[in-house]
Amino acid sequence: MNTFKALVQWLKQAITDKEQFHLGYAAESSEFVRLNHAKVRQAGHVQQASLNLKLISDGRHADLGITLAGEPELDRQRLADGLQQLRETLPLLPHDPYLLLNHNAWQSHNEQARPLPDLAQVLEEISQAADGVDLVGFYAAGPISRGFASSDGAFGWHQANSFNFDFSLFHANGEAVKASYAGDAWDSAEFARRFQLAREQLEFLGRPLHPLAPGQYRAYLAPAALEEIISIITWGGFSAQAIASKGSSLQRLYAGEQSLSPLVTVKEHITDSLSQAFSSEGYPRSDVTLINAGQAEGQLVNSRSAAEYGLSANGASGDESPSALQIAAGTLAQADILKQLGTGLYISNLWYLNYSDLPAARLTGMTRFATFWVEDGEIKAPVSTMRFDDSVYQLLGSQLEALTAERELLLSASTYGQRNTASNLLPGALVKRLTLTL
């Protein structure tokens, strides 16, 4: 944080009276480990930091990314060079009619410094749990920092430790079980429970496939499967810009023409999450209830949407997608899932999702990895890959029977350029009817 503060102070002295700035900061110190056949095949450490400088003058603005070297004098010079480059660029740009600056000198500081487990301990526990099975996995852990400062005096700092172990167990026949364990505090007992569940599912994959005809079936969607559905909904579903321009997949929900089950409450829950409580545009972020007991309530509004549509900005990202989404827990106990399902499908994962009818919030996709046929509350056999096609208003509306009391924290496994802080905290969902088309 002191490094960032020093650069902010230098920049405040360097700008002219007619200039304003936004300065964003992103850094990480990450351990990365790749495993194959349950053995470490690649291990490394990445330490990096960067700035995003926005220079504003006379209704014009331009941005520039700057990689930091960790040497104060060199970093100041890079910032100075960037400032000069933006000064030369600004006169070439048009005025931005939707530029809406936050001139409040807000302050935000959050450090979640729970100690992460020693890497050797984690690898030892993974090795013991994976004894005798073919495991492929990726472990990423370490602190992630985000900062923001403006020429108006706003300053935000966020640092959080986290880990994410994303892994698959492969059967000799080529089938696999996919699972993950993530959070900010490693719990050996919880990891062992997750791994044991994956091992048990792996055993069932050795049974002959249960043939399944297209039709409608009772189904349980595990949190990872529900995440795929939620993730595609968030592609503009809660976006103020998409809603105002009639392009949201949840348009009918926000228009009051459709509703979801009263069991469904969805929030962008920034408090105590791994996501920072401020946006790159310089607005504080707070918790937003998006869906309340099945009815549309809030939306995600960035500064451009606020300017264009006369709304109040609430610190949403540029694409107005949630980064700390939660669905409220239900009452179905983990131990009772198969019993309550009775006869139907247990679906661990989905993939290749897309809209088959966006205005109707209708989705199509494929089952993936461990999907099982269940009879009388017992797993009988794996099911081959099937395609589903169904509406969110069915799956999370009229056909939703229960949500689980236990929820799973699913962190983004993306490391493109840098580790991602996005997360979903989700229950599993028991639905009365899921439509399989082929």
C-alpha positions as CSV (number, residue, x, y, z in Angstrom):
1,M,0.0,0.0,0.0
2,N,2.9,2.4,0.8
3,T,4.2,2.0,-2.7
4,F,0.8,2.9,-4.2
5,K,0.4,5.9,-1.8
6,A,3.8,7.2,-2.8
7,L,2.9,7.1,-6.5
8,V,-0.4,8.8,-5.8
9,Q,1.3,11.7,-3.9
10,W,3.8,12.2,-6.8
11,L,0.9,12.2,-9.3
12,K,-1.0,14.9,-7.3
13,Q,2.0,17.2,-7.5
14,A,2.6,16.4,-11.2
15,I,-0.8,17.3,-12.7
16,T,-1.9,20.8,-13.6
17,D,-4.9,22.7,-12.3
18,K,-6.9,21.7,-15.5
19,E,-6.2,18.0,-15.2
20,Q,-7.7,15.3,-13.1
21,F,-6.7,11.7,-12.6
22,H,-7.9,8.2,-11.6
23,L,-5.1,5.8,-10.6
24,G,-5.9,2.1,-10.3
25,Y,-3.5,-0.5,-8.8
26,A,-3.5,-4.3,-9.1
27,A,-1.0,-6.7,-7.6
28,E,-0.6,-10.3,-6.6
29,S,1.9,-12.6,-5.0
30,S,0.8,-16.1,-6.1
31,E,1.9,-19.7,-5.8
32,F,0.9,-21.8,-8.8
33,V,1.1,-25.6,-8.9
34,R,0.1,-27.9,-11.7
35,L,-0.5,-31.6,-10.9
36,N,-0.9,-34.6,-13.2
37,H,-1.3,-38.2,-12.1
38,A,-1.4,-36.8,-8.5
39,K,2.2,-35.6,-8.8
40,V,3.5,-32.0,-9.0
41,R,4.6,-31.4,-12.6
42,Q,5.1,-27.6,-12.5
43,A,5.4,-25.1,-9.6
44,G,6.2,-21.4,-9.7
45,H,5.7,-18.1,-8.0
46,V,4.4,-14.9,-9.7
47,Q,4.8,-11.5,-8.2
48,Q,3.5,-8.6,-10.2
49,A,2.0,-5.1,-9.9
50,S,0.5,-2.7,-12.4
51,L,-1.2,0.7,-12.6
52,N,-4.0,2.0,-14.7
53,L,-3.8,5.7,-15.2
54,K,-6.7,7.7,-16.5
55,L,-6.1,11.4,-17.3
56,I,-9.1,13.7,-17.6
57,S,-9.3,17.2,-18.9
58,D,-12.0,19.3,-20.5
59,G,-14.5,16.4,-20.8
60,R,-11.9,14.2,-22.5
61,H,-10.2,11.2,-21.0
62,A,-7.7,8.5,-21.9
63,D,-6.3,5.4,-20.1
64,L,-2.9,3.7,-20.0
65,G,-1.7,0.5,-18.4
66,I,1.7,0.6,-16.7
67,T,3.7,-2.4,-15.4
68,L,5.6,-1.7,-12.2
69,A,9.1,-2.8,-11.6
70,G,9.1,-2.6,-7.8
71,E,11.9,0.1,-7.9
72,P,10.6,3.5,-6.7
73,E,12.6,5.7,-9.0
74,L,11.9,3.5,-12.1
75,D,8.2,3.3,-11.3
76,R,7.9,7.1,-10.9
77,Q,9.6,7.5,-14.2
78,R,7.2,5.1,-15.9
79,L,4.3,7.0,-14.4
80,A,5.8,10.3,-15.6
81,D,6.2,8.9,-19.1
82,G,2.6,7.6,-19.0
83,L,1.3,11.0,-17.9
84,Q,3.1,12.7,-20.8
85,Q,1.8,10.1,-23.3
86,L,-1.8,10.7,-22.2
87,R,-1.3,14.5,-22.3
88,E,-0.3,14.2,-25.9
89,T,-3.3,11.9,-26.6
90,L,-6.1,13.9,-25.0
91,P,-6.3,16.7,-27.5
92,L,-6.9,14.1,-30.3
93,L,-10.0,12.7,-28.6
94,P,-13.6,13.9,-28.6
95,H,-15.6,15.0,-25.6
96,D,-17.3,12.1,-23.8
97,P,-21.0,12.9,-23.2
98,Y,-21.4,10.1,-20.7
99,L,-18.3,10.9,-18.5
100,L,-19.7,11.1,-15.0
101,L,-17.0,11.6,-12.3
102,N,-17.4,11.1,-8.6
103,H,-15.9,14.1,-6.9
104,N,-16.4,12.7,-3.3
105,A,-13.2,12.1,-1.3
106,W,-14.4,8.7,0.0
107,Q,-12.0,6.4,1.9
108,S,-12.1,2.6,1.9
109,H,-9.7,0.2,3.6
110,N,-10.0,-3.6,3.9
111,E,-7.3,-6.1,4.6
112,Q,-8.3,-9.8,5.0
113,A,-5.0,-11.3,6.2
114,R,-6.0,-14.8,7.3
115,P,-2.8,-16.8,7.0
116,L,-2.8,-19.3,4.1
117,P,-1.6,-22.8,4.7
118,D,2.0,-23.7,4.0
119,L,2.3,-25.0,0.4
120,A,4.1,-28.1,1.6
121,Q,1.1,-28.9,3.9
122,V,-1.4,-28.4,1.1
123,L,0.5,-30.7,-1.3
124,E,0.9,-33.3,1.4
125,E,-2.8,-33.4,2.0
126,I,-3.6,-33.5,-1.7
127,S,-1.1,-36.4,-2.1
128,Q,-2.6,-38.4,0.7
129,A,-6.2,-37.8,-0.5
130,A,-5.3,-38.7,-4.0
131,D,-3.5,-42.0,-3.2
132,G,-4.4,-44.5,-5.8
133,V,-6.4,-42.2,-8.1
134,D,-5.5,-40.3,-11.3
135,L,-5.7,-36.6,-10.3
136,V,-5.2,-33.6,-12.6
137,G,-5.3,-30.3,-10.8
138,F,-4.3,-26.7,-10.5
139,Y,-3.6,-24.9,-7.2
140,A,-3.3,-21.1,-7.0
141,A,-2.9,-19.1,-3.7
142,G,-1.7,-15.9,-2.2
143,P,-2.6,-12.3,-1.5
144,I,-4.3,-10.1,-4.1
145,S,-4.3,-6.3,-3.8
146,R,-6.4,-3.7,-5.4
147,G,-6.2,0.1,-5.0
148,F,-7.8,3.3,-6.3
149,A,-7.1,7.0,-5.9
150,S,-8.3,10.1,-7.6
151,S,-7.3,13.7,-7.8
152,D,-10.4,14.5,-5.8
153,G,-9.0,12.8,-2.7
154,A,-10.7,9.4,-2.9
155,F,-8.6,6.5,-1.8
156,G,-9.4,2.8,-1.6
157,W,-7.3,-0.2,-0.6
158,H,-8.2,-3.9,-0.6
159,Q,-6.1,-6.9,0.1
160,A,-7.3,-10.5,0.5
161,N,-5.6,-13.9,0.8
162,S,-7.3,-16.7,-1.1
163,F,-6.6,-20.2,-2.5
164,N,-8.3,-22.2,-5.2
165,F,-7.7,-25.9,-5.9
166,D,-9.4,-26.9,-9.1
167,F,-9.1,-30.6,-9.8
168,S,-10.5,-33.7,-11.7
169,L,-10.3,-37.4,-10.9
170,F,-10.1,-39.6,-13.9
171,H,-11.4,-43.2,-14.2
172,A,-9.5,-45.7,-16.3
173,N,-12.4,-45.6,-18.9
174,G,-11.6,-41.9,-19.5
175,E,-14.6,-40.5,-17.6
176,A,-13.9,-37.9,-14.9
177,V,-15.3,-36.2,-11.8
178,K,-14.6,-32.4,-11.6
179,A,-14.5,-30.6,-8.2
180,S,-12.9,-27.7,-6.5
181,Y,-12.1,-26.3,-3.0
182,A,-11.5,-22.6,-2.5
183,G,-11.6,-19.9,0.1
184,D,-9.5,-17.8,2.4
185,A,-8.9,-20.4,5.2
186,W,-7.9,-24.0,4.5
187,D,-9.9,-26.5,6.4
188,S,-8.4,-29.9,6.3
189,A,-11.6,-31.7,7.3
190,E,-13.6,-29.9,4.7
191,F,-11.1,-30.6,2.0
192,A,-11.1,-34.3,2.9
193,R,-14.9,-34.3,2.8
194,R,-15.0,-32.7,-0.7
195,F,-12.3,-35.1,-2.0
196,Q,-14.1,-38.2,-0.5
197,L,-17.3,-37.2,-2.3
198,A,-15.4,-37.0,-5.6
199,R,-13.8,-40.4,-4.9
200,E,-17.2,-41.9,-4.3
201,Q,-18.6,-40.5,-7.5
202,L,-15.5,-41.8,-9.4
203,E,-16.4,-45.3,-8.4
204,F,-19.9,-45.0,-9.9
205,L,-18.3,-43.9,-13.3
206,G,-17.1,-47.5,-13.7
207,R,-20.6,-48.8,-14.0
208,P,-22.3,-49.3,-17.4
209,L,-24.0,-46.2,-18.8
210,H,-27.7,-45.8,-18.1
211,P,-29.5,-45.1,-21.4
212,L,-31.7,-42.0,-21.2
213,A,-34.2,-40.9,-23.8
214,P,-35.0,-37.2,-24.3
215,G,-37.7,-36.0,-22.0
216,Q,-38.4,-34.3,-18.7
217,Y,-36.8,-35.5,-15.5
218,R,-36.4,-34.6,-11.9
219,A,-32.9,-33.3,-11.4
220,Y,-30.5,-32.1,-8.7
221,L,-28.1,-29.4,-9.9
222,A,-25.0,-29.3,-7.8
223,P,-23.5,-25.8,-7.0
224,A,-21.0,-26.1,-9.8
225,A,-23.8,-26.9,-12.3
226,L,-25.9,-24.0,-11.0
227,E,-22.9,-21.7,-11.4
228,E,-22.9,-22.3,-15.1
229,I,-26.5,-21.2,-15.3
230,I,-26.0,-18.2,-13.1
231,S,-22.8,-17.2,-15.0
232,I,-24.6,-16.9,-18.3
233,I,-27.5,-15.0,-16.7
234,T,-25.0,-12.5,-15.5
235,W,-24.0,-11.7,-19.1
236,G,-26.0,-8.5,-19.0
237,G,-28.9,-10.0,-17.0
238,F,-28.5,-7.5,-14.1
239,S,-26.9,-4.7,-16.2
240,A,-28.7,-1.3,-16.0
241,Q,-27.6,-0.6,-19.6
242,A,-29.0,-3.9,-20.9
243,I,-32.2,-3.5,-19.0
244,A,-32.7,0.1,-20.2
245,S,-32.0,-0.9,-23.8
246,K,-34.2,-4.0,-23.6
247,G,-31.3,-6.4,-24.1
248,S,-31.3,-8.2,-20.7
249,S,-32.1,-11.9,-20.6
250,L,-34.1,-11.0,-17.4
251,Q,-36.1,-8.2,-19.2
252,R,-39.4,-9.9,-18.4
253,L,-38.5,-10.3,-14.7
254,Y,-37.6,-6.6,-14.4
255,A,-40.7,-5.6,-16.3
256,G,-42.8,-7.6,-13.8
257,E,-44.1,-10.0,-16.5
258,Q,-42.3,-13.0,-15.0
259,S,-41.1,-14.1,-11.6
260,L,-38.8,-16.7,-10.1
261,S,-39.5,-19.0,-7.1
262,P,-40.0,-17.2,-3.8
263,L,-37.0,-19.4,-2.7
264,V,-34.7,-17.4,-4.9
265,T,-32.9,-14.3,-3.5
266,V,-29.8,-13.1,-5.3
267,K,-27.4,-10.5,-4.0
268,E,-24.2,-8.8,-5.1
269,H,-22.6,-9.2,-1.7
270,I,-19.4,-7.2,-1.5
271,T,-19.1,-7.2,2.3
272,D,-16.4,-9.7,3.4
273,S,-16.0,-11.0,-0.1
274,L,-12.7,-11.2,-2.1
275,S,-13.9,-8.4,-4.3
276,Q,-12.9,-4.8,-3.5
277,A,-15.5,-2.3,-2.2
278,F,-14.8,0.3,-4.9
279,S,-14.9,0.4,-8.7
280,S,-12.2,1.3,-11.2
281,E,-14.4,4.3,-12.1
282,G,-14.0,5.7,-8.6
283,Y,-17.3,4.8,-6.9
284,P,-17.8,3.0,-3.6
285,R,-19.5,-0.4,-3.9
286,S,-22.0,-1.8,-1.4
287,D,-24.3,-4.8,-1.2
288,V,-27.1,-4.9,-3.8
289,T,-30.1,-7.2,-3.6
290,L,-30.8,-8.1,-7.2
291,I,-33.7,-10.5,-6.8
292,N,-35.7,-10.6,-3.6
293,A,-37.9,-13.7,-3.1
294,G,-38.3,-14.2,-6.8
295,Q,-39.0,-10.6,-7.7
296,A,-36.6,-8.2,-9.5
297,E,-35.3,-5.5,-7.1
298,G,-31.9,-4.0,-7.8
299,Q,-29.6,-3.7,-10.8
300,L,-25.9,-3.0,-11.4
301,V,-25.2,0.6,-12.5
302,N,-21.9,2.0,-13.6
303,S,-21.2,5.7,-14.2
304,R,-21.9,5.6,-17.9
305,S,-25.3,4.0,-17.5
306,A,-26.0,6.5,-14.7
307,A,-25.2,9.4,-17.0
308,E,-27.1,8.0,-20.0
309,Y,-30.2,6.8,-18.2
310,G,-30.5,9.2,-15.2
311,L,-29.7,6.5,-12.6
312,S,-27.6,6.5,-9.5
313,A,-24.2,4.7,-9.9
314,N,-23.6,1.9,-7.4
315,G,-20.0,1.0,-8.3
316,A,-20.7,-1.6,-10.9
317,S,-17.9,-2.7,-13.2
318,G,-17.6,-1.6,-16.8
319,D,-19.7,-4.6,-18.1
320,E,-22.1,-4.4,-15.1
321,S,-21.6,-8.0,-14.1
322,P,-21.6,-9.1,-10.5
323,S,-18.2,-10.1,-8.9
324,A,-19.4,-11.4,-5.5
325,L,-22.8,-13.0,-6.2
326,Q,-24.7,-15.0,-3.6
327,I,-27.9,-17.0,-3.7
328,A,-29.6,-17.4,-0.4
329,A,-29.5,-20.9,1.2
330,G,-32.5,-23.1,1.4
331,T,-33.4,-25.9,3.8
332,L,-32.5,-29.1,2.0
333,A,-29.7,-30.8,4.0
334,Q,-26.7,-32.2,2.1
335,A,-27.4,-35.7,3.5
336,D,-31.0,-35.7,2.2
337,I,-30.3,-34.7,-1.4
338,L,-30.5,-38.2,-3.0
339,K,-33.5,-39.1,-0.8
340,Q,-35.4,-36.0,-1.8
341,L,-34.4,-36.4,-5.5
342,G,-35.9,-39.9,-5.4
343,T,-35.6,-40.9,-9.0
344,G,-34.0,-38.6,-11.5
345,L,-30.7,-37.0,-12.5
346,Y,-27.8,-35.9,-10.2
347,I,-25.9,-33.3,-12.3
348,S,-22.5,-32.3,-11.1
349,N,-21.5,-30.0,-13.9
350,L,-22.8,-28.3,-17.0
351,W,-21.0,-26.7,-19.9
352,Y,-21.3,-25.1,-23.4
353,L,-24.2,-23.1,-22.2
354,N,-25.8,-20.5,-24.5
355,Y,-29.2,-18.8,-25.0
356,S,-31.6,-20.6,-27.2
357,D,-34.1,-17.8,-26.7
358,L,-32.6,-14.8,-24.9
359,P,-35.8,-12.7,-24.3
360,A,-37.4,-15.8,-22.7
361,A,-34.3,-16.5,-20.7
362,R,-34.2,-19.9,-22.3
363,L,-30.8,-21.8,-22.1
364,T,-29.3,-24.8,-23.8
365,G,-26.2,-26.6,-22.8
366,M,-24.7,-30.0,-22.1
367,T,-24.2,-32.2,-19.0
368,R,-20.5,-32.6,-18.2
369,F,-18.4,-35.0,-16.1
370,A,-20.3,-36.8,-13.3
371,T,-24.0,-37.0,-14.2
372,F,-25.8,-39.9,-12.6
373,W,-29.1,-41.8,-12.8
374,V,-30.7,-42.0,-9.3
375,E,-33.4,-44.5,-8.4
376,D,-35.2,-44.5,-5.0
377,G,-32.6,-42.2,-3.5
378,E,-29.5,-44.3,-4.7
379,I,-27.1,-43.6,-7.5
380,K,-27.4,-46.4,-10.0
381,A,-25.3,-45.6,-13.0
382,P,-23.6,-42.7,-14.9
383,V,-25.5,-41.1,-17.8
384,S,-23.9,-40.2,-21.1
385,T,-23.6,-36.6,-22.2
386,M,-27.1,-35.1,-22.8
387,R,-28.3,-31.7,-24.0
388,F,-30.8,-29.7,-22.0
389,D,-33.0,-26.8,-23.2
390,D,-35.0,-25.0,-20.5
391,S,-36.0,-21.6,-19.2
392,V,-34.6,-19.9,-16.2
393,Y,-38.2,-19.1,-15.3
394,Q,-38.8,-22.9,-15.1
395,L,-35.5,-24.0,-13.5
396,L,-35.4,-21.3,-10.8
397,G,-39.1,-20.6,-11.0
398,S,-42.1,-22.9,-11.2
399,Q,-40.1,-26.1,-11.2
400,L,-37.7,-25.2,-8.3
401,E,-38.5,-27.5,-5.4
402,A,-35.7,-26.8,-2.9
403,L,-32.3,-25.2,-2.4
404,T,-29.7,-26.7,-0.2
405,A,-28.9,-25.4,3.3
406,E,-25.1,-25.7,2.6
407,R,-23.6,-23.4,0.0
408,E,-20.3,-23.7,-1.9
409,L,-17.9,-20.9,-2.5
410,L,-16.7,-21.0,-6.1
411,L,-13.9,-18.7,-7.0
412,S,-13.0,-17.8,-10.6
413,A,-10.1,-20.0,-11.8
414,S,-9.1,-17.5,-14.4
415,T,-5.5,-16.5,-14.3
416,Y,-5.4,-14.7,-17.7
417,G,-3.0,-11.8,-17.1
418,Q,-3.7,-12.0,-13.3
419,R,-5.7,-13.9,-10.8
420,N,-9.4,-13.0,-10.6
421,T,-11.2,-12.0,-7.5
422,A,-14.7,-12.9,-8.7
423,S,-16.7,-15.4,-6.7
424,N,-20.1,-17.1,-6.4
425,L,-21.6,-18.5,-3.2
426,L,-24.2,-20.9,-4.3
427,P,-26.5,-23.7,-3.0
428,G,-27.5,-26.8,-5.0
429,A,-31.0,-26.8,-6.6
430,L,-33.6,-29.6,-6.7
431,V,-35.9,-29.1,-9.7
432,K,-39.1,-31.0,-10.4
433,R,-38.5,-31.0,-14.2
434,L,-35.5,-30.5,-16.4
435,T,-36.0,-30.8,-20.2
436,L,-33.5,-33.0,-22.1
437,T,-33.6,-32.6,-25.9
438,L,-31.0,-35.1,-27.1
